Amino acid sequence: MNTGIYQITNLHNGKSYVGSAVSFSKRWKEHLRQLYNGNHHSTVMQRAWDKYGEAAFGFKKLLVCAKADLLWFEQRAIDVLKPAYNICKIAGSVLGYRHTPEARAAAAKRATGNTNRRGRKESPEYCEQAKLSRAMRKNCSHSEDTKAKISAAHKGRTIPADHRARISATLSGRKQDPELVAKRVAGCYREIISAAGTIEKVHFAKGVPKSEEARVNIAKSQALLNDEQVREIRSLLSLGRSCRSIAIELKIGRAAVQKINLGISYYWVS
């Protein structure tokens, strides 16, 4: 078999890199190609290669295994050997990898002026799935232990002065596109017919009256529960159940049950 776990060792200082390969020979050739070109994904090993040269590095097989077991054995080898040249400490994942400032600058330069997604419209199926995902996240509530941990993690947390200064310097003097500002301002007005019969533009802040039908349609479009669920909640409330117990049983927020009980929400469901 030519599939398994390998190790590349720096014979000068003993530091190493651990990886998995479907073909040992092909993987070693790929490492050599990247190192010779100076663009190896492990920047620390690339620097060591540039410093000590090819003669200081050796390649050896650690374990021969089936292809399906590669990631499992690779992770075990990383945990035991703790290779210094592995930037990513989780096999098959880039978790923990940090791009160099040069790489980030190059990526920013490539993205400048990118208009590939401008004006792009997603399919109805994608929009429906996104709406469902948002609703699931909205209905998902943290446990009391999780809330306590989040609170403790953020308690007393402050932004360093140098970080605040960088944010201030970045936003200082920044101006939005005048066309965008004009478009947003124009969207804040609605045309209505005044008492004199003339057409006037009224700002939202001054109040644009909506019909009852319009308000109901807006509420229905934002509703997360269907009519049957609302009727079930009302039935449980009529039996004397508390809002908290209903919310726990149906896995929804207690505030939603309270609003149904008070007739604030879902008032159109008979």
C-alpha positions as CSV (number, residue, x, y, z in Angstrom):
1,M,0.0,0.0,0.0
2,N,1.2,3.5,-0.8
3,T,-1.4,5.3,1.4
4,G,-0.8,6.5,5.0
5,I,0.8,9.0,7.3
6,Y,4.2,10.6,6.7
7,Q,6.6,12.9,8.4
8,I,9.0,15.5,7.0
9,T,11.8,16.2,9.5
10,N,14.3,19.0,9.6
11,L,17.5,17.1,10.4
12,H,19.2,20.3,11.6
13,N,16.8,21.1,14.5
14,G,14.4,18.1,14.7
15,K,11.3,20.1,13.9
16,S,8.8,18.3,11.7
17,Y,5.7,18.3,9.6
18,V,3.0,15.5,9.7
19,G,0.5,14.8,7.0
20,S,-1.5,12.1,5.2
21,A,-1.3,11.0,1.6
22,V,-3.2,8.8,-0.8
23,S,0.2,8.4,-2.6
24,F,3.4,9.0,-0.6
25,S,5.5,9.6,-3.7
26,K,3.1,12.1,-5.3
27,R,2.6,14.0,-2.0
28,W,6.3,14.3,-1.4
29,K,6.8,15.6,-5.0
30,E,4.0,18.2,-4.3
31,H,5.8,19.4,-1.2
32,L,9.0,19.7,-3.1
33,R,7.4,21.6,-5.9
34,Q,5.9,24.2,-3.5
35,L,9.1,24.5,-1.5
36,Y,11.2,25.0,-4.6
37,N,8.7,27.7,-5.8
38,G,8.7,29.4,-2.5
39,N,4.9,29.2,-2.0
40,H,4.5,26.3,0.5
41,H,1.3,26.5,2.6
42,S,3.4,26.1,5.8
43,T,5.3,29.4,5.9
44,V,7.4,28.3,8.8
45,M,8.6,25.2,6.9
46,Q,9.2,27.4,3.8
47,R,11.4,29.7,5.9
48,A,13.4,26.8,7.3
49,W,13.8,25.3,3.8
50,D,15.1,28.7,2.5
51,K,17.5,28.8,5.5
52,Y,18.9,25.2,5.6
53,G,18.3,23.9,2.1
54,E,17.0,20.7,0.7
55,A,19.7,18.5,2.3
56,A,18.4,19.3,5.8
57,F,15.0,17.7,5.2
58,G,14.1,14.0,5.2
59,F,10.8,12.3,4.3
60,K,9.7,9.0,6.0
61,K,6.5,6.9,6.2
62,L,5.0,6.7,9.7
63,L,2.1,4.5,9.1
64,V,0.4,2.6,6.2
65,C,-3.4,2.5,6.5
66,A,-6.6,2.5,4.4
67,K,-7.7,5.7,2.7
68,A,-10.9,6.0,4.9
69,D,-8.7,6.1,8.1
70,L,-6.2,8.8,7.0
71,L,-7.7,11.7,8.9
72,W,-8.1,9.7,12.1
73,F,-4.5,8.5,12.1
74,E,-3.2,11.9,11.0
75,Q,-4.9,13.6,13.9
76,R,-3.5,11.0,16.4
77,A,0.0,11.6,15.0
78,I,-0.4,15.4,15.3
79,D,-1.6,15.1,18.9
80,V,1.3,12.9,19.9
81,L,4.2,14.4,17.9
82,K,3.1,18.0,18.0
83,P,4.9,18.9,14.7
84,A,6.1,22.5,14.7
85,Y,5.7,23.0,11.0
86,N,1.9,22.1,11.0
87,I,0.1,25.5,11.0
88,C,-3.3,23.8,11.2
89,K,-3.5,21.6,14.3
90,I,-6.7,19.8,13.2
91,A,-6.5,17.2,10.4
92,G,-8.5,18.1,7.3
93,S,-9.4,21.6,8.6
94,V,-7.9,25.1,8.3
95,L,-9.0,26.0,11.8
96,G,-6.4,28.2,13.5
97,Y,-4.6,29.1,10.2
98,R,-3.6,32.8,10.1
99,H,-2.8,34.4,6.7
100,T,0.3,36.6,6.6
101,P,-0.1,40.4,6.2
102,E,1.2,40.0,2.6
103,A,-1.4,37.4,1.8
104,R,-4.2,39.5,3.3
105,A,-3.0,42.5,1.3
106,A,-2.9,40.5,-1.9
107,A,-6.4,39.1,-1.3
108,A,-7.7,42.7,-0.6
109,K,-6.2,43.9,-3.8
110,R,-7.8,41.1,-5.8
111,A,-11.2,41.8,-4.3
112,T,-11.0,45.6,-5.1
113,G,-13.5,46.5,-7.8
114,N,-15.1,43.0,-7.7
115,T,-18.7,43.4,-8.9
116,N,-19.5,39.7,-9.5
117,R,-22.5,39.7,-7.1
118,R,-23.8,43.2,-7.8
119,G,-27.4,43.0,-8.9
120,R,-27.4,39.2,-8.5
121,K,-30.7,37.7,-7.4
122,E,-30.9,34.4,-5.5
123,S,-33.3,31.6,-6.5
124,P,-36.7,31.3,-4.7
125,E,-35.5,28.0,-3.3
126,Y,-32.4,29.6,-1.8
127,C,-34.5,32.5,-0.3
128,E,-36.9,30.1,1.2
129,Q,-34.1,28.1,2.8
130,A,-32.5,31.2,4.1
131,K,-35.8,32.4,5.6
132,L,-36.2,29.0,7.3
133,S,-32.7,29.2,8.7
134,R,-33.2,32.7,10.1
135,A,-36.5,31.6,11.8
136,M,-34.7,28.6,13.4
137,R,-32.0,30.8,14.7
138,K,-34.5,33.3,16.0
139,N,-36.4,30.6,17.9
140,C,-33.3,29.0,19.3
141,S,-32.6,30.2,22.8
142,H,-29.5,29.6,24.9
143,S,-29.6,27.6,28.1
144,E,-29.1,29.4,31.4
145,D,-25.5,27.9,31.7
146,T,-24.6,29.2,28.2
147,K,-26.0,32.6,29.0
148,A,-24.0,32.8,32.2
149,K,-20.8,31.8,30.3
150,I,-21.4,34.4,27.6
151,S,-22.0,37.1,30.3
152,A,-18.9,36.1,32.2
153,A,-16.8,36.2,29.0
154,H,-17.9,39.7,28.1
155,K,-18.0,41.2,31.6
156,G,-15.3,43.8,32.1
157,R,-14.2,43.5,28.5
158,T,-12.8,46.7,27.0
159,I,-11.4,47.5,23.6
160,P,-7.7,48.4,23.8
161,A,-6.9,52.1,23.2
162,D,-4.7,51.4,20.1
163,H,-7.6,49.4,18.6
164,R,-10.0,52.2,19.2
165,A,-7.6,54.6,17.7
166,R,-7.3,52.4,14.5
167,I,-11.1,52.3,14.2
168,S,-11.4,56.1,14.6
169,A,-8.6,56.7,12.0
170,T,-10.3,54.3,9.6
171,L,-13.7,56.0,9.8
172,S,-12.4,59.6,10.1
173,G,-13.4,61.6,7.1
174,R,-15.2,58.7,5.5
175,K,-18.1,59.9,3.3
176,Q,-20.8,57.9,1.6
177,D,-21.6,58.1,-2.0
178,P,-23.9,61.1,-2.5
179,E,-26.1,59.1,-5.0
180,L,-26.6,56.4,-2.3
181,V,-27.5,59.0,0.3
182,A,-30.0,60.7,-2.0
183,K,-31.6,57.3,-2.9
184,R,-31.9,56.4,0.8
185,V,-33.4,59.7,1.7
186,A,-35.9,59.5,-1.2
187,G,-37.0,56.0,0.0
188,C,-38.0,57.6,3.3
189,Y,-40.9,59.4,1.7
190,R,-44.3,58.3,0.4
191,E,-46.8,60.1,-1.7
192,I,-50.2,60.6,-0.2
193,I,-53.3,62.6,-1.2
194,S,-53.9,65.5,1.1
195,A,-57.3,66.8,2.3
196,A,-57.1,69.4,-0.5
197,G,-56.8,66.7,-3.1
198,T,-53.2,67.4,-3.9
199,I,-50.3,64.9,-3.9
200,E,-47.8,65.4,-1.1
201,K,-44.7,63.6,0.0
202,V,-44.7,62.6,3.7
203,H,-41.7,61.3,5.6
204,F,-42.1,58.1,7.5
205,A,-41.2,59.9,10.8
206,K,-44.4,62.0,10.4
207,G,-46.5,58.9,10.0
208,V,-47.9,57.5,6.8
209,P,-51.2,55.8,7.5
210,K,-51.5,52.1,6.6
211,S,-54.8,50.4,6.1
212,E,-55.8,47.5,8.4
213,E,-55.4,45.1,5.6
214,A,-51.9,46.3,4.9
215,R,-50.9,45.9,8.6
216,V,-52.3,42.4,8.7
217,N,-50.5,41.4,5.5
218,I,-47.2,42.7,7.0
219,A,-47.8,40.8,10.2
220,K,-48.6,37.6,8.3
221,S,-45.4,37.9,6.3
222,Q,-43.3,38.1,9.5
223,A,-45.2,35.4,11.3
224,L,-43.2,32.3,12.5
225,L,-46.1,30.2,13.6
226,N,-48.9,28.8,11.5
227,D,-52.6,29.0,12.3
228,E,-52.8,25.5,13.8
229,Q,-50.0,26.2,16.2
230,V,-51.7,29.4,17.4
231,R,-55.0,27.6,18.0
232,E,-53.1,24.9,19.9
233,I,-51.5,27.6,22.1
234,R,-54.9,29.2,22.8
235,S,-56.4,25.9,23.7
236,L,-53.6,25.2,26.2
237,L,-54.0,28.7,27.7
238,S,-57.7,28.1,28.1
239,L,-56.9,24.9,30.2
240,G,-54.9,27.1,32.6
241,R,-51.4,26.2,31.4
242,S,-48.7,28.9,32.0
243,C,-47.0,30.7,29.2
244,R,-43.6,29.4,30.4
245,S,-44.7,25.7,30.3
246,I,-46.2,26.1,26.8
247,A,-43.1,27.8,25.5
248,I,-40.9,25.0,26.8
249,E,-43.2,22.3,25.4
250,L,-43.4,23.9,21.9
251,K,-39.8,25.2,22.0
252,I,-40.7,28.8,21.3
253,G,-40.1,32.0,23.2
254,R,-42.3,32.8,26.2
255,A,-42.8,36.3,24.9
256,A,-44.5,34.9,21.8
257,V,-46.9,32.9,23.9
258,Q,-47.6,36.0,26.1
259,K,-48.4,38.2,23.1
260,I,-50.9,35.5,21.8
261,N,-52.5,35.4,25.2
262,L,-52.9,39.2,25.3
263,G,-54.1,39.3,21.7
264,I,-51.2,41.4,20.5
265,S,-50.0,39.0,17.9
266,Y,-51.8,36.6,15.5
267,Y,-55.1,38.4,16.2
268,W,-56.3,37.5,12.7
269,V,-56.4,33.8,13.5
270,S,-59.9,32.8,14.5
